[in-house]
């Protein structure tokens, strides 16, 4: 009988009775799995995050140890004496490796043609970054975060998970877990968050605007663009060089036409493997003690505020530009200025077709969408330069 009792005390069920936070987080992870599998809310992101969250909150599993990364630093001495699987995978996040690898893959899958064909869309991508700076101000003045922490929180408004992780690692490593969860959660929930904002700020007639077909962009333009952007942005904001350089390197692999094998590897194997590791690592940070706290709740609230303001900023600028343009812009593509590629562009397409079944906005929306990727990287570089 004593042996049976001792065994029962070693089970995870026993620990769950005294650790309600782990039980709550397990339920949250199951909810995210349901959203990923049943509702198909960006399952490539949400499913690995949910599994990472589930594994890290299983009592006694020892897969992830938050204490090894307490205070935003790695306890290398304790780490070398014994760590779990997710502890090792999480090093790719802490050392800033995964975000850059993801940017290479994103660049290899990105077509800057719509942006080059309609340079005005660059302004819409820039306008969508306003959520970053408004949220930064509010986090400092109203929520009591330090400027460096506020900068890391504000980047969530760019709807760019890798950039948010990169900035948090440098400016606020102690908040990396909640910020990463917020960034990827809102990226996955773009189809839920954006449509009400888009419909609230536009009229049915504006949503039905049909735009002219984009011009064909030459191969020479597509090759010169990533090289020119890398040089210009890196000289303007040196702290953004690593993100912009990775993004444009991936794009040049695709557009150059001479590295097809490397381009396919970046788009598929590299991107998929890194996404798995990053998703599991981000989910692993969502332990009950960290996630179920007032600080995390504030970060989640500020994150959705930043993302909502960014989406609204692009729509409102498009409406303003229409006051002066002969060929009108459908304001729906302005919301794609956040850098959730290509999710935000798809949402613009869906909402446009609801207003007018023959409306085809996807390629037009991809212009602001890819501009948002560049814009969020530049905004990150500016914040790192100011508070790093």
N, C-alpha and C positions, 0 to 999 in steps of 0.2 A: 504493500500500500504506500509506503514511504517513497519507493521508487517511482510509482505512478504519479504521486503528487509532485515530486521533484521534476519529472518530465513535463507535467502540465505547466509548471512555472516557467519552463524554458520555451514554451510555444508562444507564437505571436498573438494568439487569442488572449492569453493571460495579460500581455502587455497592453493590448487594446482596451481592456477594462479600466486601466488607470491612465490611458493616454487618449483622451477624446479628440485631441487635435489631429493625431494620425488617422483616426477613423473618419473625421471630416474630410481630410485631404484625399483619402482613398475614395470617398464618395464623389468628391470634385473631379478626380481623375476619371472615374467611371462616367461622369456627365460629359467630360471632354471627349472620351472615346465614343460615346453615343452621338455627339455632334459630328465627329469626324467620320464615323462609319454610316450612321443612319441619315444624317442631314448633309453629309459630304461637304462640311465647312473646311475647305483647304486641308484635306486629310494628310497630304504629304508633310505638312508642318504639325498639325494638331495631334495626329496619332503618335508620332515619336515623343512629343512633349508630354502627352497624357501617360504614356508607358513609363517615361522617366519619372514622372510625378508619382505614379503608382509604386514603382520599385523603391523609390527613396523613402516612402512612408510606410513600407512594410516593416513592422517592428522586429528587430533582431536580425534582419537580412544582412546588414553591414555592407551594403552595396555603395552607399555614399555617406561621407562623414563631413557634415557642415563645419565642424570644429577645425578641420584641417585648413579651412579658408576663412577663418574668423578674422574680422577687421580688415577684410579686403586683401590679405596677404596669405601666401602659401606657407604652411608650417612644414618646411622641407625635412626637418629632423624626424618629426612624428610620421610624416608621409613615407619616409624610407623604411620605417619599421612595420608598416602594414597599412594598405589602403584597398578600397573596393574598386570594382570595375569602373563605376561611374566617376570615381575620384580621378582616375587616370584620363578618362575621356574629357573630364571637365577642364583639364590643363589646357586643352586646345582653345577653350573660351578665355581662361585667365591670361594666357599668353598672347591673345589676339590673333591666333592662327586661323581659326575657322572663319571669321568675318572676311578676311582677305581672300581665302579660297572660295568662299561663296561669291564674292564679287567677281572673281575670274570667271566662274561659271555663269553668273548673270550676264556679264559682258559678252560671253560667247553666244548667249541665247538672245541678245538684244539687237534689234534692228533700229539704228538711228535714222533710217530713211525718212519716216514721218516727221521727225524733228527738223531735219535738213530741208524737207520739202515745204514745211510751214514754220519758219523760225519764230513766228509770233507765239507759238506754243511754249517756247522757252520762258516767256513771261508768266504763263499760267503755272508752269512748274515752279517758278520762283515765288509766285503769290501763295502757293500752297504751303510754303515753309513758314508763313507768318504764324502758324499755330505753335511752332517751336519757340519763337521769341516771346509771344504773349504768355505762353505757359511758363517759360523761364521766369518772366517778371512776376507772375502770380505766385509761383513756388517760393520765390525769395521774400516777397512782401507779405503774403497772406498765410503761408504754410510753414514758414520758419526754416526752410532748407537753406543750406549754404549755397553761394553762387555756383560752385563746382557741382554740387548735387543737383541743383536746379537745371543746370545745363544738360546734365545726363538725362534727367527726367523729361525735359522739353523735347529732346531728340525723338522721343516716342511719337511725337506729332508728325514726323516724316514717314511714319508707317514703314520703316526700314529696319528690320530686326538686326542684321549684321552691323549696321552703323550704330544702332543703339548699344549693342554689346561692346563695340570698339570704344565708343566714347565713355561708357560706364567703366570699362576696365582702366582707363587712364584718369578719369576725373572722380569717380565715386565707386570704387570697387566694392565697398560695403553694401551698396544698393544694387549690385549687378543682378542678383537673382530676381527680385521683384520687377526691375526695369525690363529684363529680358522676357519674363513672363508676360508683362503688360504689352510689350512691343509685338511679340508673336501672337498673342491672343487677339489683339486688335487687327493685325494683318489678316488673321484667319476669319475675323468677323466683319471684314469690309462689306460683304454683300448684305449684312444686317444693319450696319451703322450708317452707311452712306445714303441709301435711297431716300429715307425720310428727310434728310438735310437737303438733298437735291430737289425733291418735290416741294419743300417748303420755300425755297429761294427762287423758284422758277415758275413761270406760267405754262399752261398746256401749249400755247403757241410757241413759246421759246423752246420747249422740249421737242417740238416737232420740226425745228429748223433743220433743213437738209444742206449739207456742205458740199462744195465742189470736190471732184476727185483730185487727189494729190498728184503733183507732177512726179515723173520718174527721176530718181536720184542716181547719178552716175556712180560707177564703181570707184572712180578716182576720188570723188567727194567722200565716199564712205571710208576710204583708206586714210585720207588726210585728216579727217575729223578726229579720230581717237588720238592721233599723234599730236595734233594742234591743241586739243583740250588738255591732254596730259601736261604739255609744256606750259601752257598759259595758267591753268589752275594751280599747278605745283609752284610756279613762280609767284602767283598772287597769294596763295594760302599754302605754304610749305607743309603745314601739319595735315593737310588733306591729301598729300601726294600718294601715300600708301594705298588709300581707298580708291582714289581716282585712277592711279596707276594700275591697280589690279583690275578694275572695271574695264579700262580701255585696252589693257593687254589682252584680256579675254575677247573683247570685240575685234581687235586687230587679228587675232588668230582666225576668226571667222571671216572677216572681210578681205584679208590679204589674198586668200585663195591658194596659198602655198603651204598651209599647215592644216590640211583637212583632218588628219588623224588627231592632232592635238586639239583642234576645235571640237571634234566629236567627243573626245575624252573629257574635256572641260564641261561640255554640255550634259554629259550623261554620267560616266563613272565618277568623276571628281565631284560633281554637283550632288549626286545621289548619296555617295558615301558621306560627304561632309554634312549633308542635311540630316542624315540619320544620327551621326555623332553629335551634331549641334542640338537637334531636337531632344535627344535623350539627356544631354548635359543641362540644357535649359530647364527641362522638367525636373531634373534631380535637385535643383536649387529650391524647389517649392516644398520645403519641409513645413510642418505645422507651425513650429516656433517662429519661422521667418515670415511665412505667408499670412498667417492669422494674427496680424498685428496692425495697429493703427497706422504706422508708417507705411506699410504696404497698401493699405486701403487708400491712403492719400495719394500714393503713386499711381494706383489704378484709376482713381478719379481724375487726376491731372493728365494722365495718359489719354483717356478718352476725350477729355476737353481739348487737348492739343490736336488730336486727330480730327475731331469735329471742326475745330476752327480752321485747320489746314484745308479740309475739304470745302468748307464754305468760302474760304479765301479765293480759291481758284474759280469757283462758280461766280462769285461777285465781280472778280476782275474781268471775266469773260463778258458779263453783262455790261460792265463799264466800257469795255473796248468796243462793244457793238454800237455805242453812241456815236462812234467816229468811223466805223468801218462800212464800206459799201457791201462787201461780201460778209454777211453775218456769221458769227461763230455760235454754234450750239453751246449754251452755257454748261450743259451736262459734262462736256469734256474737261471743263475746268476742275472738277472734282478728282479727275485722274492725275492731277498734279502731285498728289502724294505718291511716294515711290513704291507702292505695293504693286509690283509688275508681275503679271498683266492683270491682276485681279480687279484693280480700280478701273482699268480700261474696259474690262468686260461688263462691269456694272454700268458704265456710261452707255455701252451698246444696248444692254437689256432695257434700261430706262428709256432710251431714245426710241426703241422699237415699240415699247408700250404706248408711247405718244403717237408714233407714226410707223406702222408695220414695215414700210419700205425704207425706213431710215437706217443708214449704215454708218455708224460712228466709230467703229473699233479702231481703224487705222488712224483716224483723226485724233482719237483719245490717246493712242500710243505716243503721240508727240509730247504732250504734257507729262505722260506717265514716265517716259525715259528721262525727260528733263527733270522730273522730280528726283530721280536717282542721283543725278549730278548735283542738283540743288541741295539735297540732304547731306551729301558728302562735303560740299563746300560749307554748309552751315555747321557741320560737325568740326571741320577744320578751323573755322572762325572761333567757335566756343573753346576748342582745345588750346588755341593760341592765346585766348584771353584768360582762361582759368586753369590751364594745365601747368 
